């Protein structure tokens, strides 16, 4: 079964940001869209975009990580794996039903020098909602400038 690779950028980024450009170059089959507006507007667009697809491997960066987690919560049977980069899981926009635990594999990379999203608060949230969590605190900033290009994306995306 063919995997559908998806990248969701952060709040102030676009599909043409550094990570979006990287994925366009190295994984041209990856679904990479621009998301604007409120969380609800962004989620509506994501739901429309992904409605005909399944077997999803979603990479979410920052606010895009919040969106990816919300999407996986609402579409658990369609998502195969989440890779979250400095995900803003501690935002009130994220609505995970109490005691809901997602069984899918989740990999998180988060910089210890992140001054945008608290990596320790996110780790606490992630440990409560993901039962198969591979969490990496790295010596990096919010954008993961050092870490991102060094990651083995073929392995992470199961290519």
C-alpha positions as CSV (number, residue, x, y, z in Angstrom):
1,X,0.0,0.0,0.0
2,X,1.4,3.4,-1.0
3,X,2.2,5.8,1.7
4,X,1.0,9.4,1.4
5,X,3.6,11.8,2.8
6,X,2.4,15.1,4.2
7,X,4.2,18.1,5.5
8,X,2.4,20.8,7.6
9,X,4.4,24.0,8.2
10,X,4.3,26.2,11.2
11,X,2.2,29.2,12.1
12,X,4.4,31.9,10.5
13,X,5.9,29.8,7.8
14,X,4.7,28.6,4.4
15,X,5.1,25.6,2.1
16,X,8.0,27.6,0.6
17,X,9.9,27.8,4.0
18,X,13.2,26.0,4.5
19,X,11.6,22.7,5.5
20,X,9.0,22.9,2.8
21,X,11.7,23.5,0.2
22,X,13.7,20.6,1.5
23,X,10.8,18.2,1.2
24,X,9.9,19.5,-2.2
25,X,13.4,18.8,-3.4
26,X,14.0,15.5,-1.8
27,X,10.5,14.0,-1.7
28,X,8.6,15.6,-4.7
29,X,5.6,13.2,-4.0
30,X,5.0,14.8,-0.6
31,X,1.8,16.8,-0.1
32,X,2.9,20.3,0.9
33,X,0.3,23.1,1.1
34,X,0.1,26.6,2.5
35,X,-2.2,27.0,5.5
36,X,-3.5,30.3,6.7
37,X,-6.1,31.7,9.0
38,X,-7.4,30.4,12.3
39,X,-6.7,26.9,13.6
40,X,-10.2,25.8,12.5
41,X,-9.7,27.2,9.0
42,X,-6.4,25.4,8.8
43,X,-7.9,22.2,10.0
44,X,-10.8,22.4,7.6
45,X,-8.3,22.8,4.7
46,X,-6.2,19.9,6.0
47,X,-9.3,17.7,6.3
48,X,-10.4,18.5,2.8
49,X,-6.9,17.9,1.4
50,X,-6.5,14.5,3.1
51,X,-10.1,13.2,3.0
52,X,-9.5,10.9,-0.1
53,X,-6.2,9.6,1.3
54,X,-5.1,7.1,3.9
55,X,-1.8,5.4,5.0
56,X,-0.6,8.9,5.9
57,X,2.9,9.7,7.3
58,X,2.6,13.3,8.5
59,X,5.5,15.6,9.3
60,X,4.3,18.6,11.4
61,X,6.5,21.6,12.4
62,X,5.6,23.7,15.4
63,X,1.9,24.8,14.9
64,X,1.8,22.2,12.1
65,X,2.6,19.6,14.7
66,X,-0.5,20.8,16.6
67,X,-2.5,20.3,13.5
68,X,-1.0,16.9,12.8
69,X,-1.8,15.7,16.3
70,X,-5.3,17.0,16.1
71,X,-5.8,15.4,12.6
72,X,-4.5,12.1,13.9
73,X,-6.8,12.2,16.9
74,X,-9.8,12.7,14.6
75,X,-8.6,10.3,11.9
76,X,-6.7,7.6,13.8
77,X,-7.4,4.9,11.2
78,X,-5.9,7.0,8.3
79,X,-2.6,7.9,9.9
80,X,0.3,5.5,9.9
81,X,2.9,7.7,11.7
82,X,3.6,11.2,13.0
83,X,6.9,13.0,12.9
84,X,6.7,16.2,14.9
85,X,9.3,18.9,14.9
86,X,9.1,21.3,17.9
87,X,5.4,20.7,18.0
88,X,3.2,23.2,19.9
89,X,1.3,20.5,21.7
90,X,0.7,22.7,24.7
91,X,-1.7,25.1,22.9
92,X,-5.3,25.2,23.9
93,X,-6.3,24.8,20.2
94,X,-5.3,21.1,20.6
95,X,-8.5,19.3,21.6
96,X,-7.7,15.7,22.6
97,X,-10.5,14.0,24.5
98,X,-9.5,13.3,28.1
99,X,-7.8,9.9,28.5
100,X,-7.5,9.5,24.7
101,X,-4.2,7.8,23.8
102,X,-3.1,7.4,20.2
103,X,-1.4,4.1,19.5
104,X,0.4,5.1,16.3
105,X,4.2,5.7,16.2
106,X,5.2,9.3,17.0
107,X,8.7,10.7,16.7
108,X,9.4,14.1,18.2
109,X,12.5,16.3,17.8
110,X,12.6,19.3,20.0
111,X,15.4,21.8,20.7
112,X,16.4,22.4,24.3
113,X,17.1,26.0,23.3
114,X,13.6,26.5,21.9
115,X,12.3,29.9,23.1
116,X,9.0,29.7,21.2
117,X,7.5,26.4,22.4
118,X,8.6,24.9,25.8
119,X,10.1,21.5,25.0
120,X,9.5,20.2,28.5
121,X,5.8,21.2,28.6
122,X,5.4,19.5,25.2
123,X,7.1,16.3,26.4
124,X,4.7,16.1,29.3
125,X,1.7,16.4,26.9
126,X,3.2,14.0,24.4
127,X,3.8,11.3,27.0
128,X,0.1,11.5,28.0
129,X,-1.4,11.3,24.5
130,X,1.1,9.0,22.5
131,X,1.7,5.5,23.7
132,X,4.4,4.8,21.1
133,X,6.6,7.8,21.5
134,X,10.2,8.3,20.4
135,X,11.1,11.6,21.9
136,X,14.4,13.4,21.2
137,X,15.5,16.5,23.0
138,X,18.4,18.0,20.9
139,X,20.8,20.9,21.4
140,X,19.1,23.2,19.0
141,X,16.6,26.0,18.6
142,X,12.9,26.1,17.7
143,X,13.5,25.8,14.0
144,X,15.9,22.9,14.5
145,X,18.4,24.6,12.1
146,X,21.2,22.2,13.0
147,X,19.2,19.0,13.5
148,X,16.7,19.1,10.6
149,X,19.1,18.7,7.7
150,X,21.0,16.0,9.5
151,X,18.0,13.7,10.1
152,X,17.8,10.5,8.1
153,X,14.5,11.4,6.4
154,X,14.4,8.3,4.2
155,X,14.4,6.2,7.4
156,X,12.0,8.4,9.3
157,X,9.5,8.4,6.4
158,X,10.1,4.7,5.9
159,X,11.1,5.1,2.3
